[in-house]
Amino acid sequence: MNQTDIELKVNKFLIDDLEIDEDAIKPEASLKEDLGIDSLDFVDIVVIVEKNFGFKIKPEEMANVKTLDDFYKYIATKVGR
């Protein structure tokens, strides 16, 4: 799976499942401040990522994930193994 595939899948579930405005989805967008992702949304994201990408997110690994681009890169490191 390449970077574009990852970005498309992530963007789709952000829009469809978390109801985030498509205009807000930019690589530099902050997950919390710009996209409004909170701890309850994070629980949904864990389930969605496991279903779509086949791995479990470990909370400690997400500590440095601040932007959407960070999140894309985090997923890429996991699915690229």
C-alpha positions as CSV (number, residue, x, y, z in Angstrom):
1,M,0.0,0.0,0.0
2,N,1.5,3.3,-1.0
3,Q,1.3,6.8,0.6
4,T,-1.6,7.9,-1.7
5,D,-3.7,4.8,-0.8
6,I,-3.1,5.5,2.9
7,E,-4.1,9.1,2.6
8,L,-7.2,8.3,0.6
9,K,-8.4,5.7,3.1
10,V,-7.7,7.9,6.1
11,N,-9.4,10.9,4.6
12,K,-12.4,8.8,3.7
13,F,-13.0,7.5,7.2
14,L,-12.4,11.0,8.7
15,I,-15.1,12.3,6.4
16,D,-17.5,9.4,6.5
17,D,-17.1,8.0,10.0
18,L,-16.0,11.0,12.1
19,E,-18.0,13.6,10.0
20,I,-15.0,15.9,9.7
21,D,-15.5,18.7,7.1
22,E,-13.6,17.7,3.9
23,D,-12.2,21.3,3.6
24,A,-10.4,20.9,7.0
25,I,-8.5,17.8,5.8
26,K,-5.0,19.1,5.0
27,P,-1.7,17.4,5.8
28,E,-0.7,20.2,8.1
29,A,-4.0,20.1,10.1
30,S,-3.6,19.5,13.8
31,L,-5.6,16.4,14.8
32,K,-7.0,18.1,17.9
33,E,-7.2,21.8,17.2
34,D,-8.0,21.8,13.5
35,L,-9.9,18.6,13.1
36,G,-11.5,18.4,16.5
37,I,-10.5,14.8,17.2
38,D,-11.0,14.1,20.9
39,S,-10.5,11.0,23.0
40,L,-13.8,9.5,22.1
41,D,-13.0,9.9,18.4
42,F,-9.6,8.3,19.0
43,V,-11.4,5.1,20.2
44,D,-13.3,5.0,16.9
45,I,-10.0,5.6,15.0
46,V,-8.3,2.7,16.7
47,V,-11.1,0.4,15.6
48,I,-11.3,1.8,12.0
49,V,-7.5,1.6,11.6
50,E,-7.5,-2.0,12.7
51,K,-10.3,-2.8,10.3
52,N,-8.8,-0.9,7.3
53,F,-5.0,-1.4,7.9
54,G,-4.8,-4.6,9.9
55,F,-2.8,-3.4,13.0
56,K,-3.6,-2.0,16.5
57,I,-2.6,1.5,17.4
58,K,-0.6,1.6,20.6
59,P,-1.3,4.9,22.5
60,E,2.3,5.4,23.3
61,E,3.2,5.3,19.7
62,M,0.8,8.2,19.0
63,A,2.4,10.5,21.5
64,N,4.3,12.4,18.7
65,V,1.5,12.3,16.2
66,K,0.2,15.9,16.1
67,T,-0.8,16.5,12.5
68,L,-2.7,14.6,9.8
69,D,0.6,14.2,8.0
70,D,2.2,12.7,11.1
71,F,-0.8,10.2,11.2
72,Y,-0.3,9.3,7.5
73,K,3.4,8.6,8.2
74,Y,2.7,6.6,11.3
75,I,0.3,4.3,9.4
76,A,2.8,4.0,6.5
77,T,5.5,2.8,9.0
78,K,3.1,0.1,10.3
79,V,1.7,-1.2,7.0
80,G,5.1,-1.0,5.3
81,R,6.5,-3.8,7.5
